[in-house]
């Protein structure tokens, strides 16, 4: 267990200072202005989802208690609890006949427009206290796990029937998540998938009809936005849009760096009025962007394997980003537009936000070996990929932050040495740095403890899987 005591510093900046030292190379531009398209129809693929929901939000639930019947929209499917399990009917009009002794997925036939269709429902048992005879009497719950997969220009998301009514709606009762992920977001009528915004007009079992708007006007920006949104969704965070003004400023600074032969090894976070290519917009972008002498794709991968530079990408309140484009292989990305809530009682996003999140998969194993300025610890030989904890507010003081990381290897729980990252830029962003690169294809659990003002010690935990 590692400990550090840190106080908040209002107005501090983080994830924006310094640049990763990577050499420059050539880059090509491909500018295209795609028009918005109305009424595009997408085929929906039927999928059975893993019966797990994880979220960085506090307002999403999926499994519901079974109280006398399986309730699927207006239909009630009879059940009969016994000490040996649960007996379930196979359709609303039938008597219970199928015995279930443990968690399983079953198919229920329900009426649908004067016909019948089968819908996948997961029924699970949750142990309760033992009864008077010393036998366990489980509590049963259910969720409709039949989802629909939507694919937009190579990006797939799964629609989740959170309210278990056998239908999908955009009024807040259902959810969606990156295909293969368990981290879920609320499904709304305005949906960003990759680098496209969909304004949904209709959903049924087989198709989704929406107006489609391309958010990026350039192939480079489109690929970068698609990558950023994919990473955010897999972390249970909402996708973002591209801001043209921020992007123009980022481009201006990238051209300034190219004009002045930036090597990739000196501080790029300013502009001099005396140098060619200076502009106030470029200077503003320089001071609040993450910058690397590499392509956007390589840069984003590297940022996600750092400590400070990752922070802006993992803020749930980030709404838009600026992404440079041009004829130079210098990546300037502005992720500073997040606006944390003024009301600390905001119930929507968990506080703090964890990365990796509980239930996430594909976490990179090692710290980006190319150097971060400033270093997250004064012991640079600690090279595991940092684990970060992002608090919602600067002015909600955190003290006695500590953390413990363990490897879950079968029945073994193996402690992993870590250091608490030093709060060099304020303590809204805290976390741990593992001593060694993590094991590939493994399961880990991290537990954080911290205090806030005079509140009792709080705990946050995440179990995650590495790439």
Secondary structure, 3 states (H helix, E strand, C coil): CEEECCCCCCCCCCCCCCCECCCCCECCCCECCCCCEEEEEEECEEEECCCCCECCECCCCCCEECCCEEEECCEEEEEEEECCEEEECCECCCCCCEEECCCEEEEEEEEECCEEEEEEEEEEEECCCECCCCCECCEEEEEECEEEEEEECCEEEEEECCCCCCCCCCEEEEEEEECCCCECEEEECEEEECCEEEEEEEECCCEEEEEEEECCCEHHHHHHHHHHHHHHHHCCCCCCEECHHHHHHHHHHHHHHHHCCCCCCCCCCCCCCCCCCCCHHHHHHHHHEEEECCCHHHHHHHHCCCCCCCHHHHCCCCCEEEECCCCECCEEEECCCCCCCCCCCCCCECCCEEECCCCCCCECCECCCCCCCCCCCCCCCCCECCEEEECCCCCCCCEEEEEEEEEEECCEEEEECEEECCCCCCCCEEEEEECCCCCCCCEEEEEEEEECCCCCCEEEEEEEEEC
